[in-house]
Amino acid sequence: MICPRCANDKTKVLKTIKSDTNERFRRCIKCGYTFMSIELIKVDDWAKFYIKETQKGLFDEAL
Ligand SMILES: [Zn+2]
């Protein structure tokens, strides 16, 4: 992932918090800036089904 501070394309993953969205704590190798990123399921029919079944009510307006 590209560093949001200096646009370097090499960042190191320091920690991953796993769930249905993976959050990663990253550090830029070039400037040392730390930031978090989120990995999401790209929405398709299965993702809509999964979200509806597992998180009823949370995303009703978005789907
Ligand atoms: Zn950087």
N, CA, C, O and the ligand as a Tripos MOL2 file, in Angstrom:
@<TRIPOS>MOLECULE
protein
  253   251    64     0     0
PROTEIN
NO_CHARGES

@<TRIPOS>ATOM
      1 N           0.8360   -1.2050    0.0000 N.3       1 MET1
      2 CA          0.0000    0.0000    0.0000 C.3       1 MET1
      3 C           0.8700    1.2550    0.0000 C.2       1 MET1
      4 O           1.9120    1.2940    0.6550 O.2       1 MET1
      5 N           0.4400    2.2800   -0.7360 N.am      2 ILE2
      6 CA          1.2160    3.5180   -0.8690 C.3       2 ILE2
      7 C           1.1120    4.3500    0.4140 C.2       2 ILE2
      8 O           0.0320    4.5020    0.9850 O.2       2 ILE2
      9 N           2.2490    4.8810    0.8510 N.am      3 CYS3
     10 CA          2.2830    5.7450    2.0400 C.3       3 CYS3
     11 C           1.4950    7.0300    1.7670 C.2       3 CYS3
     12 O           1.7460    7.6970    0.7630 O.2       3 CYS3
     13 N           0.5390    7.3910    2.6490 N.am      4 PRO4
     14 CA         -0.2450    8.6150    2.4280 C.3       4 PRO4
     15 C           0.5510    9.8900    2.6730 C.2       4 PRO4
     16 O           0.0920   10.9790    2.3290 O.2       4 PRO4
     17 N           1.7430    9.7670    3.2670 N.am      5 ARG5
     18 CA          2.5450   10.9610    3.5720 C.3       5 ARG5
     19 C           3.5470   11.2710    2.4620 C.2       5 ARG5
     20 O           3.6590   12.4160    2.0230 O.2       5 ARG5
     21 N           4.2880   10.2280    2.0040 N.am      6 CYS6
     22 CA          5.3680   10.4880    1.0380 C.3       6 CYS6
     23 C           5.1750    9.7430   -0.2890 C.2       6 CYS6
     24 O           5.9870    9.9000   -1.2000 O.2       6 CYS6
     25 N           4.1220    8.9400   -0.4130 N.am      7 ALA7
     26 CA          3.7730    8.2260   -1.6430 C.3       7 ALA7
     27 C           4.7550    7.1070   -1.9860 C.2       7 ALA7
     28 O           4.7250    6.5910   -3.1030 O.2       7 ALA7
     29 N           5.6220    6.7230   -1.0540 N.am      8 ASN8
     30 CA          6.4690    5.5540   -1.2620 C.3       8 ASN8
     31 C           5.5740    4.3130   -1.3420 C.2       8 ASN8
     32 O           4.5860    4.2120   -0.6150 O.2       8 ASN8
     33 N           5.9210    3.3700   -2.2260 N.am      9 ASP9
     34 CA          5.0180    2.2250   -2.3950 C.3       9 ASP9
     35 C           5.4010    1.0090   -1.5550 C.2       9 ASP9
     36 O           4.7980   -0.0540   -1.7070 O.2       9 ASP9
     37 N           6.3860    1.1420   -0.6760 N.am     10 LYS10
     38 CA          6.7430    0.0270    0.2060 C.3      10 LYS10
     39 C           6.3980    0.3670    1.6560 C.2      10 LYS10
     40 O           6.9780    1.2770    2.2480 O.2      10 LYS10
     41 N           5.4450   -0.3790    2.2170 N.am     11 THR11
     42 CA          5.1270   -0.2160    3.6310 C.3      11 THR11
     43 C           5.1710   -1.5730    4.2950 C.2      11 THR11
     44 O           4.8980   -2.5980    3.6690 O.2      11 THR11
     45 N           5.5160   -1.5700    5.5640 N.am     12 LYS12
     46 CA          5.6280   -2.8180    6.3080 C.3      12 LYS12
     47 C           4.4010   -2.9870    7.1900 C.2      12 LYS12
     48 O           3.9780   -2.0480    7.8640 O.2      12 LYS12
     49 N           3.8260   -4.1970    7.1850 N.am     13 VAL13
     50 CA          2.6990   -4.5010    8.0640 C.3      13 VAL13
     51 C           3.2370   -4.8670    9.4460 C.2      13 VAL13
     52 O           3.9860   -5.8320    9.5960 O.2      13 VAL13
     53 N           2.8440   -4.0850   10.4500 N.am     14 LEU14
     54 CA          3.3110   -4.3380   11.8130 C.3      14 LEU14
     55 C           2.3630   -5.2610   12.5610 C.2      14 LEU14
     56 O           2.7910   -6.0760   13.3780 O.2      14 LEU14
     57 N           1.0500   -5.1260   12.2730 N.am     15 LYS15
     58 CA          0.0610   -5.9000   13.0110 C.3      15 LYS15
     59 C          -1.1970   -6.0240   12.1660 C.2      15 LYS15
     60 O          -1.5910   -5.0640   11.5030 O.2      15 LYS15
     61 N          -1.8250   -7.1760   12.1780 N.am     16 THR16
     62 CA         -3.0930   -7.3870   11.4960 C.3      16 THR16
     63 C          -4.1490   -7.7960   12.5080 C.2      16 THR16
     64 O          -3.9500   -8.7330   13.2820 O.2      16 THR16
     65 N          -5.2790   -7.0870   12.5000 N.am     17 ILE17
     66 CA         -6.4100   -7.4420   13.3550 C.3      17 ILE17
     67 C          -7.4520   -8.0780   12.4510 C.2      17 ILE17
     68 O          -8.0470   -7.4050   11.6090 O.2      17 ILE17
     69 N          -7.6740   -9.3930   12.6270 N.am     18 LYS18
     70 CA         -8.5420  -10.1250   11.7130 C.3      18 LYS18
     71 C          -9.9880  -10.1370   12.1850 C.2      18 LYS18
     72 O         -10.2710  -10.3510   13.3640 O.2      18 LYS18
     73 N         -10.8930   -9.9050   11.2500 N.am     19 SER19
     74 CA        -12.3290  -10.0700   11.4680 C.3      19 SER19
     75 C         -12.9210  -10.1460   10.0630 C.2      19 SER19
     76 O         -12.2150  -10.5480    9.1380 O.2      19 SER19
     77 N         -14.2020   -9.7720    9.8610 N.am     20 ASP20
     78 CA        -14.7230   -9.7510    8.4930 C.3      20 ASP20
     79 C         -14.1630   -8.5610    7.7160 C.2      20 ASP20
     80 O         -14.2820   -8.5150    6.4920 O.2      20 ASP20
     81 N         -13.5520   -7.5950    8.4120 N.am     21 THR21
     82 CA        -12.6850   -6.6120    7.7650 C.3      21 THR21
     83 C         -11.3290   -6.7210    8.4600 C.2      21 THR21
     84 O         -11.2660   -6.6400    9.6860 O.2      21 THR21
     85 N         -10.2670   -6.9000    7.7200 N.am     22 ASN22
     86 CA         -8.9310   -6.9580    8.3190 C.3      22 ASN22
     87 C          -8.3570   -5.5520    8.4100 C.2      22 ASN22
     88 O          -8.2930   -4.8230    7.4210 O.2      22 ASN22
     89 N          -7.9430   -5.1880    9.6210 N.am     23 GLU23
     90 CA         -7.2890   -3.9010    9.8120 C.3      23 GLU23
     91 C          -5.7970   -4.1450    9.9610 C.2      23 GLU23
     92 O          -5.3730   -5.0290   10.7060 O.2      23 GLU23
     93 N          -5.0040   -3.3550    9.2480 N.am     24 ARG24
     94 CA         -3.5560   -3.5260    9.3150 C.3      24 ARG24
     95 C          -2.8920   -2.2320    9.7570 C.2      24 ARG24
     96 O          -3.1890   -1.1510    9.2480 O.2      24 ARG24
     97 N          -1.9830   -2.3690   10.7210 N.am     25 PHE25
     98 CA         -1.1830   -1.2410   11.1830 C.3      25 PHE25
     99 C           0.1190   -1.2790   10.4100 C.2      25 PHE25
    100 O           0.8660   -2.2530   10.5010 O.2      25 PHE25
    101 N           0.4010   -0.2270    9.6470 N.am     26 ARG26
    102 CA          1.5310   -0.2220    8.7130 C.3      26 ARG26
    103 C           2.5210    0.8860    9.0330 C.2      26 ARG26
    104 O           2.1650    1.9100    9.6170 O.2      26 ARG26
    105 N           3.7740    0.6620    8.6390 N.am     27 ARG27
    106 CA          4.7900    1.7020    8.7370 C.3      27 ARG27
    107 C           5.4810    1.8280    7.3890 C.2      27 ARG27
    108 O           5.8590    0.8280    6.7780 O.2      27 ARG27
    109 N           5.6460    3.0770    6.9250 N.am     28 CYS28
    110 CA          6.3590    3.3480    5.6860 C.3      28 CYS28
    111 C           7.8490    3.0850    5.8860 C.2      28 CYS28
    112 O           8.4470    3.5680    6.8470 O.2      28 CYS28
    113 N           8.4390    2.3240    4.9830 N.am     29 ILE29
    114 CA          9.8650    2.0110    5.0880 C.3      29 ILE29
    115 C          10.7180    3.2500    4.8390 C.2      29 ILE29
    116 O          11.7990    3.3780    5.4150 O.2      29 ILE29
    117 N          10.2520    4.1580    3.9950 N.am     30 LYS30
    118 CA         11.0480    5.3360    3.6190 C.3      30 LYS30
    119 C          10.9940    6.4460    4.6760 C.2      30 LYS30
    120 O          12.0410    6.9180    5.1200 O.2      30 LYS30
    121 N           9.7870    6.8720    5.0860 N.am     31 CYS31
    122 CA          9.6810    8.0420    5.9690 C.3      31 CYS31
    123 C           9.3030    7.6680    7.4080 C.2      31 CYS31
    124 O           9.3500    8.5250    8.2900 O.2      31 CYS31
    125 N           8.9310    6.4140    7.6600 N.am     32 GLY32
    126 CA          8.6200    5.9850    9.0290 C.3      32 GLY32
    127 C           7.2160    6.3150    9.4930 C.2      32 GLY32
    128 O           6.8570    6.0220   10.6340 O.2      32 GLY32
    129 N           6.4070    6.9270    8.6170 N.am     33 TYR33
    130 CA          5.0260    7.2750    8.9860 C.3      33 TYR33
    131 C           4.2100    6.0060    9.2450 C.2      33 TYR33
    132 O           4.3280    5.0330    8.5000 O.2      33 TYR33
    133 N           3.3890    6.0090   10.2910 N.am     34 THR34
    134 CA          2.5460    4.8530   10.5890 C.3      34 THR34
    135 C           1.0870    5.2150   10.3490 C.2      34 THR34
    136 O           0.6480    6.3250   10.6490 O.2      34 THR34
    137 N           0.3490    4.2630    9.8070 N.am     35 PHE35
    138 CA         -1.0630    4.4770    9.5030 C.3      35 PHE35
    139 C          -1.7780    3.1360    9.4910 C.2      35 PHE35
    140 O          -1.1340    2.0860    9.4710 O.2      35 PHE35
    141 N          -3.1050    3.1650    9.5020 N.am     36 MET36
    142 CA         -3.8850    1.9370    9.4700 C.3      36 MET36
    143 C          -4.5900    1.8030    8.1390 C.2      36 MET36
    144 O          -4.9890    2.7950    7.5290 O.2      36 MET36
    145 N          -4.7420    0.5610    7.6890 N.am     37 SER37
    146 CA         -5.5180    0.3030    6.4790 C.3      37 SER37
    147 C          -6.5720   -0.7480    6.8080 C.2      37 SER37
    148 O          -6.4410   -1.4990    7.7740 O.2      37 SER37
    149 N          -7.6170   -0.7860    5.9880 N.am     38 ILE38
    150 CA         -8.7160   -1.7310    6.1870 C.3      38 ILE38
    151 C          -8.8970   -2.5420    4.9150 C.2      38 ILE38
    152 O          -8.9730   -1.9890    3.8180 O.2      38 ILE38
    153 N          -8.9640   -3.8440    5.0690 N.am     39 GLU39
    154 CA         -9.2440   -4.7330    3.9380 C.3      39 GLU39
    155 C         -10.7020   -5.1780    4.0240 C.2      39 GLU39
    156 O         -11.1270   -5.7360    5.0350 O.2      39 GLU39
    157 N         -11.4630   -4.9290    2.9610 N.am     40 LEU40
    158 CA        -12.8940   -5.2360    2.9400 C.3      40 LEU40
    159 C         -13.1970   -6.3030    1.9040 C.2      40 LEU40
    160 O         -12.4550   -6.4660    0.9350 O.2      40 LEU40
    161 N         -14.2770   -7.0220    2.1050 N.am     41 ILE41
    162 CA        -14.8100   -7.8650    1.0450 C.3      41 ILE41
    163 C         -15.3820   -6.9410   -0.0240 C.2      41 ILE41
    164 O         -16.2350   -6.0990    0.2600 O.2      41 ILE41
    165 N         -14.9070   -7.1060   -1.2490 N.am     42 LYS42
    166 CA        -15.4840   -6.3190   -2.3380 C.3      42 LYS42
    167 C         -16.9090   -6.8010   -2.5640 C.2      42 LYS42
    168 O         -17.1530   -7.9970   -2.7230 O.2      42 LYS42
    169 N         -17.8520   -5.8560   -2.5780 N.am     43 VAL43
    170 CA        -19.2550   -6.2350   -2.5380 C.3      43 VAL43
    171 C         -19.6640   -6.9760   -3.8070 C.2      43 VAL43
    172 O         -19.5070   -6.4700   -4.9180 O.2      43 VAL43
    173 N         -20.1810   -8.1600   -3.6240 N.am     44 ASP44
    174 CA        -20.8200   -8.9230   -4.6870 C.3      44 ASP44
    175 C         -22.0390   -9.5950   -4.0730 C.2      44 ASP44
    176 O         -22.3700   -9.3090   -2.9220 O.2      44 ASP44
    177 N         -22.7150  -10.4740   -4.7930 N.am     45 ASP45
    178 CA        -23.9420  -11.0670   -4.2690 C.3      45 ASP45
    179 C         -23.7010  -11.8910   -3.0140 C.2      45 ASP45
    180 O         -24.5220  -11.8820   -2.0970 O.2      45 ASP45
    181 N         -22.5700  -12.6100   -2.9670 N.am     46 TRP46
    182 CA        -22.2700  -13.4090   -1.7800 C.3      46 TRP46
    183 C         -21.9640  -12.5200   -0.5840 C.2      46 TRP46
    184 O         -22.3570  -12.8280    0.5410 O.2      46 TRP46
    185 N         -21.2670  -11.4250   -0.8240 N.am     47 ALA47
    186 CA        -20.9520  -10.5200    0.2720 C.3      47 ALA47
    187 C         -22.2280   -9.8890    0.8250 C.2      47 ALA47
    188 O         -22.3660   -9.7230    2.0370 O.2      47 ALA47
    189 N         -23.1660   -9.5360   -0.0690 N.am     48 LYS48
    190 CA        -24.4350   -8.9770    0.3930 C.3      48 LYS48
    191 C         -25.1860   -9.9820    1.2460 C.2      48 LYS48
    192 O         -25.7310   -9.6390    2.2950 O.2      48 LYS48
    193 N         -25.2110  -11.2370    0.7820 N.am     49 PHE49
    194 CA        -25.8760  -12.2990    1.5270 C.3      49 PHE49
    195 C         -25.2200  -12.4810    2.8930 C.2      49 PHE49
    196 O         -25.9010  -12.5730    3.9140 O.2      49 PHE49
    197 N         -23.8930  -12.5320    2.8960 N.am     50 TYR50
    198 CA        -23.1450  -12.7360    4.1300 C.3      50 TYR50
    199 C         -23.4170  -11.6110    5.1280 C.2      50 TYR50
    200 O         -23.6790  -11.8630    6.3040 O.2      50 TYR50
    201 N         -23.3500  -10.3680    4.6460 N.am     51 ILE51
    202 CA        -23.5590   -9.2210    5.5340 C.3      51 ILE51
    203 C         -24.9890   -9.2240    6.0760 C.2      51 ILE51
    204 O         -25.2090   -8.9410    7.2540 O.2      51 ILE51
    205 N         -25.9560   -9.5420    5.2190 N.am     52 LYS52
    206 CA        -27.3520   -9.5710    5.6720 C.3      52 LYS52
    207 C         -27.5690  -10.6240    6.7440 C.2      52 LYS52
    208 O         -28.2840  -10.3900    7.7170 O.2      52 LYS52
    209 N         -26.9480  -11.7880    6.5640 N.am     53 GLU53
    210 CA        -27.1570  -12.8810    7.5030 C.3      53 GLU53
    211 C         -26.4050  -12.6950    8.8160 C.2      53 GLU53
    212 O         -26.8700  -13.1380    9.8670 O.2      53 GLU53
    213 N         -25.2610  -12.0520    8.7620 N.am     54 THR54
    214 CA        -24.4190  -11.9780    9.9530 C.3      54 THR54
    215 C         -24.5120  -10.6490   10.6810 C.2      54 THR54
    216 O         -24.2050  -10.5800   11.8710 O.2      54 THR54
    217 N         -24.9300   -9.5920    9.9940 N.am     55 GLN55
    218 CA        -24.9280   -8.2750   10.6210 C.3      55 GLN55
    219 C         -26.2640   -7.5910   10.3510 C.2      55 GLN55
    220 O         -26.3100   -6.4610    9.8640 O.2      55 GLN55
    221 N         -27.3260   -8.2770   10.6670 N.am     56 LYS56
    222 CA        -28.6650   -7.7630   10.3950 C.3      56 LYS56
    223 C         -28.8480   -6.3670   10.9740 C.2      56 LYS56
    224 O         -28.5810   -6.1240   12.1510 O.2      56 LYS56
    225 N         -29.3060   -5.4570   10.1250 N.am     57 GLY57
    226 CA        -29.6060   -4.1110   10.5770 C.3      57 GLY57
    227 C         -28.4870   -3.1040   10.3620 C.2      57 GLY57
    228 O         -28.7550   -1.9170   10.1720 O.2      57 GLY57
    229 N         -27.2470   -3.5520   10.3890 N.am     58 LEU58
    230 CA        -26.1360   -2.6120   10.3280 C.3      58 LEU58
    231 C         -26.0310   -1.9090    8.9860 C.2      58 LEU58
    232 O         -25.7430   -0.7140    8.9230 O.2      58 LEU58
    233 N         -26.2710   -2.6740    7.8830 N.am     59 PHE59
    234 CA        -26.0270   -2.1030    6.5590 C.3      59 PHE59
    235 C         -27.2900   -2.0940    5.6990 C.2      59 PHE59
    236 O         -27.2050   -2.0390    4.4730 O.2      59 PHE59
    237 N         -28.4500   -2.1480    6.3330 N.am     60 ASP60
    238 CA        -29.6950   -2.2200    5.5810 C.3      60 ASP60
    239 C         -29.8310   -1.0960    4.5670 C.2      60 ASP60
    240 O         -30.2880   -1.3240    3.4470 O.2      60 ASP60
    241 N         -29.4330    0.1280    4.9500 N.am     61 GLU61
    242 CA        -29.6110    1.2650    4.0580 C.3      61 GLU61
    243 C         -28.6110    1.2480    2.9150 C.2      61 GLU61
    244 O         -28.8650    1.8360    1.8640 O.2      61 GLU61
    245 N         -27.4730    0.5790    3.1050 N.am     62 ALA62
    246 CA        -26.4270    0.5810    2.0830 C.3      62 ALA62
    247 C         -26.6700   -0.4690    1.0040 C.2      62 ALA62
    248 O         -26.0920   -0.3900   -0.0810 O.2      62 ALA62
    249 N         -27.5140   -1.4420    1.2920 N.am     63 LEU63
    250 CA        -27.6910   -2.5450    0.3470 C.3      63 LEU63
    251 C         -28.9630   -2.3900   -0.4590 C.2      63 LEU63
    252 O         -29.2660   -3.2330   -1.3030 O.2      63 LEU63
    253 ZN          6.2340    7.5010    3.7170 Zn       64 ZN64
@<TRIPOS>BOND
     1     1     2 1
     2     2     3 1
     3     3     4 2
     4     3     5 am
     5     5     6 1
     6     6     7 1
     7     7     8 2
     8     7     9 am
     9     9    10 1
    10    10    11 1
    11    11    12 2
    12    11    13 am
    13    13    14 1
    14    14    15 1
    15    15    16 2
    16    15    17 am
    17    17    18 1
    18    18    19 1
    19    19    20 2
    20    19    21 am
    21    21    22 1
    22    22    23 1
    23    23    24 2
    24    23    25 am
    25    25    26 1
    26    26    27 1
    27    27    28 2
    28    27    29 am
    29    29    30 1
    30    30    31 1
    31    31    32 2
    32    31    33 am
    33    33    34 1
    34    34    35 1
    35    35    36 2
    36    35    37 am
    37    37    38 1
    38    38    39 1
    39    39    40 2
    40    39    41 am
    41    41    42 1
    42    42    43 1
    43    43    44 2
    44    43    45 am
    45    45    46 1
    46    46    47 1
    47    47    48 2
    48    47    49 am
    49    49    50 1
    50    50    51 1
    51    51    52 2
    52    51    53 am
    53    53    54 1
    54    54    55 1
    55    55    56 2
    56    55    57 am
    57    57    58 1
    58    58    59 1
    59    59    60 2
    60    59    61 am
    61    61    62 1
    62    62    63 1
    63    63    64 2
    64    63    65 am
    65    65    66 1
    66    66    67 1
    67    67    68 2
    68    67    69 am
    69    69    70 1
    70    70    71 1
    71    71    72 2
    72    71    73 am
    73    73    74 1
    74    74    75 1
    75    75    76 2
    76    75    77 am
    77    77    78 1
    78    78    79 1
    79    79    80 2
    80    79    81 am
    81    81    82 1
    82    82    83 1
    83    83    84 2
    84    83    85 am
    85    85    86 1
    86    86    87 1
    87    87    88 2
    88    87    89 am
    89    89    90 1
    90    90    91 1
    91    91    92 2
    92    91    93 am
    93    93    94 1
    94    94    95 1
    95    95    96 2
    96    95    97 am
    97    97    98 1
    98    98    99 1
    99    99   100 2
   100    99   101 am
   101   101   102 1
   102   102   103 1
   103   103   104 2
   104   103   105 am
   105   105   106 1
   106   106   107 1
   107   107   108 2
   108   107   109 am
   109   109   110 1
   110   110   111 1
   111   111   112 2
   112   111   113 am
   113   113   114 1
   114   114   115 1
   115   115   116 2
   116   115   117 am
   117   117   118 1
   118   118   119 1
   119   119   120 2
   120   119   121 am
   121   121   122 1
   122   122   123 1
   123   123   124 2
   124   123   125 am
   125   125   126 1
   126   126   127 1
   127   127   128 2
   128   127   129 am
   129   129   130 1
   130   130   131 1
   131   131   132 2
   132   131   133 am
   133   133   134 1
   134   134   135 1
   135   135   136 2
   136   135   137 am
   137   137   138 1
   138   138   139 1
   139   139   140 2
   140   139   141 am
   141   141   142 1
   142   142   143 1
   143   143   144 2
   144   143   145 am
   145   145   146 1
   146   146   147 1
   147   147   148 2
   148   147   149 am
   149   149   150 1
   150   150   151 1
   151   151   152 2
   152   151   153 am
   153   153   154 1
   154   154   155 1
   155   155   156 2
   156   155   157 am
   157   157   158 1
   158   158   159 1
   159   159   160 2
   160   159   161 am
   161   161   162 1
   162   162   163 1
   163   163   164 2
   164   163   165 am
   165   165   166 1
   166   166   167 1
   167   167   168 2
   168   167   169 am
   169   169   170 1
   170   170   171 1
   171   171   172 2
   172   171   173 am
   173   173   174 1
   174   174   175 1
   175   175   176 2
   176   175   177 am
   177   177   178 1
   178   178   179 1
   179   179   180 2
   180   179   181 am
   181   181   182 1
   182   182   183 1
   183   183   184 2
   184   183   185 am
   185   185   186 1
   186   186   187 1
   187   187   188 2
   188   187   189 am
   189   189   190 1
   190   190   191 1
   191   191   192 2
   192   191   193 am
   193   193   194 1
   194   194   195 1
   195   195   196 2
   196   195   197 am
   197   197   198 1
   198   198   199 1
   199   199   200 2
   200   199   201 am
   201   201   202 1
   202   202   203 1
   203   203   204 2
   204   203   205 am
   205   205   206 1
   206   206   207 1
   207   207   208 2
   208   207   209 am
   209   209   210 1
   210   210   211 1
   211   211   212 2
   212   211   213 am
   213   213   214 1
   214   214   215 1
   215   215   216 2
   216   215   217 am
   217   217   218 1
   218   218   219 1
   219   219   220 2
   220   219   221 am
   221   221   222 1
   222   222   223 1
   223   223   224 2
   224   223   225 am
   225   225   226 1
   226   226   227 1
   227   227   228 2
   228   227   229 am
   229   229   230 1
   230   230   231 1
   231   231   232 2
   232   231   233 am
   233   233   234 1
   234   234   235 1
   235   235   236 2
   236   235   237 am
   237   237   238 1
   238   238   239 1
   239   239   240 2
   240   239   241 am
   241   241   242 1
   242   242   243 1
   243   243   244 2
   244   243   245 am
   245   245   246 1
   246   246   247 1
   247   247   248 2
   248   247   249 am
   249   249   250 1
   250   250   251 1
   251   251   252 2
@<TRIPOS>SUBSTRUCTURE
     1 MET1         2 RESIDUE 1 A MET
     2 ILE2         6 RESIDUE 1 A ILE
     3 CYS3        10 RESIDUE 1 A CYS
     4 PRO4        14 RESIDUE 1 A PRO
     5 ARG5        18 RESIDUE 1 A ARG
     6 CYS6        22 RESIDUE 1 A CYS
     7 ALA7        26 RESIDUE 1 A ALA
     8 ASN8        30 RESIDUE 1 A ASN
     9 ASP9        34 RESIDUE 1 A ASP
    10 LYS10       38 RESIDUE 1 A LYS
    11 THR11       42 RESIDUE 1 A THR
    12 LYS12       46 RESIDUE 1 A LYS
    13 VAL13       50 RESIDUE 1 A VAL
    14 LEU14       54 RESIDUE 1 A LEU
    15 LYS15       58 RESIDUE 1 A LYS
    16 THR16       62 RESIDUE 1 A THR
    17 ILE17       66 RESIDUE 1 A ILE
    18 LYS18       70 RESIDUE 1 A LYS
    19 SER19       74 RESIDUE 1 A SER
    20 ASP20       78 RESIDUE 1 A ASP
    21 THR21       82 RESIDUE 1 A THR
    22 ASN22       86 RESIDUE 1 A ASN
    23 GLU23       90 RESIDUE 1 A GLU
    24 ARG24       94 RESIDUE 1 A ARG
    25 PHE25       98 RESIDUE 1 A PHE
    26 ARG26      102 RESIDUE 1 A ARG
    27 ARG27      106 RESIDUE 1 A ARG
    28 CYS28      110 RESIDUE 1 A CYS
    29 ILE29      114 RESIDUE 1 A ILE
    30 LYS30      118 RESIDUE 1 A LYS
    31 CYS31      122 RESIDUE 1 A CYS
    32 GLY32      126 RESIDUE 1 A GLY
    33 TYR33      130 RESIDUE 1 A TYR
    34 THR34      134 RESIDUE 1 A THR
    35 PHE35      138 RESIDUE 1 A PHE
    36 MET36      142 RESIDUE 1 A MET
    37 SER37      146 RESIDUE 1 A SER
    38 ILE38      150 RESIDUE 1 A ILE
    39 GLU39      154 RESIDUE 1 A GLU
    40 LEU40      158 RESIDUE 1 A LEU
    41 ILE41      162 RESIDUE 1 A ILE
    42 LYS42      166 RESIDUE 1 A LYS
    43 VAL43      170 RESIDUE 1 A VAL
    44 ASP44      174 RESIDUE 1 A ASP
    45 ASP45      178 RESIDUE 1 A ASP
    46 TRP46      182 RESIDUE 1 A TRP
    47 ALA47      186 RESIDUE 1 A ALA
    48 LYS48      190 RESIDUE 1 A LYS
    49 PHE49      194 RESIDUE 1 A PHE
    50 TYR50      198 RESIDUE 1 A TYR
    51 ILE51      202 RESIDUE 1 A ILE
    52 LYS52      206 RESIDUE 1 A LYS
    53 GLU53      210 RESIDUE 1 A GLU
    54 THR54      214 RESIDUE 1 A THR
    55 GLN55      218 RESIDUE 1 A GLN
    56 LYS56      222 RESIDUE 1 A LYS
    57 GLY57      226 RESIDUE 1 A GLY
    58 LEU58      230 RESIDUE 1 A LEU
    59 PHE59      234 RESIDUE 1 A PHE
    60 ASP60      238 RESIDUE 1 A ASP
    61 GLU61      242 RESIDUE 1 A GLU
    62 ALA62      246 RESIDUE 1 A ALA
    63 LEU63      250 RESIDUE 1 A LEU
    64 ZN64       253 GROUP 0 **** ****
